[in-house]
Amino acid sequence: MDYSIGEFSKVTGLGIHTLRYYEHENLIIPLRNANNRRRYSEKDIAWIAFIKRLKATGMPIKEIKKYAALRAKGDATLSERMEMLIQHRQSLNEQIRQLQEHEAMLDEKIAFYQREIKKITDASN
């Protein structure tokens, strides 16, 4: 099955303007029909989902563009793409570690307030 840009926009949740921008930046290269209209495939849906995941995990658009360019070159770039993803995963793991530290500090502060509130409540009873 293939999709027009409007259909593809609805399926992916990306605006038409964003899809055109992605095409301009060579993040996605849709096929064209006989009338030169963009036609998107199921593979394009999967690719957009991956781009969205990379963005959601903090990969800069510059790096996503680099990844997309490597992807367009084919299997000869598999190792390079894998290395990019390994590096991104390391960055993501560091962010997770930092967030867990922040969460632990918040947990400590919340526990402190709970104890203090309990002391006040117990003292007034």
Summary of the structure (lengths in Angstrom):
residues: 125
radius of gyration: 23.1
end to end distance: 70.1
largest distance: 81.6
contacts: 297
relative contact order: 0.08
helix: 76%
strand: 5%
